[in-house]
Amino acid sequence: MGTPGYVAPEQVLGQPSDSRSDIYSWGTNVYEMLSGRRPYRTQGVDGLQENLRSEPDPLPKEIPQDLQELVSRCLARHPNDRPSAEELIAELIA
């Protein structure tokens, strides 16, 4: 499945995944690189599943403001709320 803490919610919950799952993982890595911590502080898949059910979406307040909205969209729980790879690249270039 992947490393807990970096996999998309749909993967943790046993639902189908696609390229939008990679966008979530990218957002998780960027969040951690810029803030020094993962969006969800947990160990293992069970803890991550519980966090996804009970905690609000992570808000990347610790990262530069110009990246907050983009990273937040990448970390959206629902794949349809995440940018496509093309949108992500266009926003990074802009």
N, C-alpha and C positions, 0 to 999 in steps of 0.2 A: 504494500500500500504506500509506503513512504515513511519519512521520519515524522513522528508526532510533533506538532507545533509548526510544521511547514506545509502539511497537506491541506487541501481545500475542505471546507465543511461537507460538501457532497461526498467526498471520498471517505471521510471519517464516519459519516452516517450510512455508508454502504450504497450510495446512489451512483448513477452513471457519472462519469467525468469526461471532460473534453478539454480543448485548449484554454477555456476559461479557468480551469483548475490550475493551469500553469501560471496564469495571470495572478491568481491568489498567492501562489507560492512565491512568485517574484515580489509581490507586495510585502509578503512576510519577511523576505530577505532584506528588502530595502528598509522596512520599518526597523528591523533589528540593527542593520548597519548604522542607521542614523540616530537611533535612540539608545542603543546599547542593550536592548531587551526585546524579547519576542512579544507579539501582541497579546498572547494568552500565556500566563505563567502556570504551567501545569506539567506533570510528568505522565507520559503514557497516553494511549488512545482513550481509555476510560475517562480520565480526567479532562481530556480535550472535548470529548462528547458532552460531558456535563457542562463545561464552560460554554460550548456552543448553544446549549439549551437555555442556560440561565443568565449569562452575562450579555451586556449590550455589545454591539460591534465596537471594536477597538478604535479609539480616536487618536491619531498620531500627533498629539499635542507637542511632543518633545522634538519633532523634526521641523526643518525649515518650512515656513508658512507656504512658500510657493509650491511645495511638494505635498502638503497635508491633504488637500482635496483629492489629488491623483492617487496617492497611496491609500486613502480611505476608500475610494471607489474600487481599487484593486482588491481590498480586503472585504468587500461586501459579501455577506453570507450567501446571497442568492446569485448564481452565475449570471443571470440576465441583467443584474445591476452592475456588473463589472465591464470595463472597457474591453473592446477587442484588441488584439495585438496591433492592428493597424492604427486604432485610435490611440493606444498607449504610445506608440512610436511617434505619431504626429504631435501629441502633447509634449513629449520629451524634447522633440526638436524645437517646438515653439518656445 
